[in-house]
């Protein structure tokens, strides 16, 4: 009977060791402006709207500052490129300088600067 307990305990330890919290499907990405110098509310809103609109168009679930757990990094980056395109083709000219980023706990996966440098 003791051997079965030992075998069960070893299996439990091995199964826990095989689960990794670094799995991309468990990653939570946060997003938003990380810097706004000489910020203008209409410029800030235009940037935030472009990104949130792109996220919505691609079916990404998000709240005011993070994506749902397990959101695909590739889909996030695709959406960010679409938002960049929308901003670049708009008539908006920036008076301020803004930095928009998407981060996981371990890395910055997207970084874009808008406006005066």
N, C-alpha and C positions, 0 to 999 in steps of 0.2 A: 504494500500500500504506500509506503514511503517513497518508493521509486516513482510511482505515478504522480505523487505530489511534486517531486523534484522535476520530473519531466514537464508537468503542467506549468510550473513556475518558470522553467527555462523557456518554454514556448511563449509565455506571456511577456517575458523580458525581450525576447527576440522580436516579437510582433511590435512592441512599443519602439524598439530601436529602429525598425524599418520605416516607421512613420516619420516623415521629415516636415518640420514646420517651415522649411524654406521652399516648399513646393510652390510653383508659380500660381497654381490654382487657389492657394490660400493667401496670396499677396493682396494687400490692400494699398491702392494708390491714392494719394491725396493730390489735389490740384488747386491752382489759383495764382493770383498775383502775389509775388513774394517781395516786390519792390514797386513803389510808385513815387517818383520824384516830380515835384511840381504837378501833382495829380489834378486832373480835371474830371469831374464826375461823369460827364458825357463820354469822355475817352475811355474811362474805366468800364463804364457800362457797355460800350461798344465791344471792347475786348471780351469781357465776360459773356456777353450775349453770343458772340461769334462761336466761342468754344462750347457753350451749353447747347446751342443750336446744332452744332456738328455732333455732339454726343447723342442728342436726341435722335437725329437723323439716322444714326448707326445703331439705335436700339440699346444704348448703354444706360444702365441704371446708375443714378448718382444722387447725392444730396448736395448741400451747399459747399462741401469741401472734399468729399471723397467718393470713390466709385464703390459699387457693391463688391464684396469679396469674390475673388475668382475672375474678375473682369480681365479680358485678354489684353495684354500689353500691346500686341500688334494692332488691335482694334482701337485702342486709345491713341496710338501714334498716328494711325490713319485719320482719325477724327481731328487730331491736332493739325495735321497737314491741310485738311479741308478748311479748318478755321483760319489758318494762316492765309490761304488763298482768298477766302472771303474778305479778310481785312485788307490784304494787298490790293484787291480789285475795287475796294470801296473808295469813296471820295474823301475819306477821313485822313486828315493830316494831324499828327501828334505834336502838341506843344510840350508835353511832359515826356518822361522816360519810364517805361514799364517793363517788368520782367515777369513772365508767366512761366510756371514750372509744373511738372507732374513728377511726383516722387513716390518711391516705396520707402520702407524703413531703412533700406540699405543703399539706395542709389537714386540719383536724379535721372529719370528716363527721358525727359523732354525739357528743353530750356529755350525760350525765345524772348528776344529783346525787341521792344517797339519804341519808336520815337527817337528823340534827340539823345545822342551818346555823349 
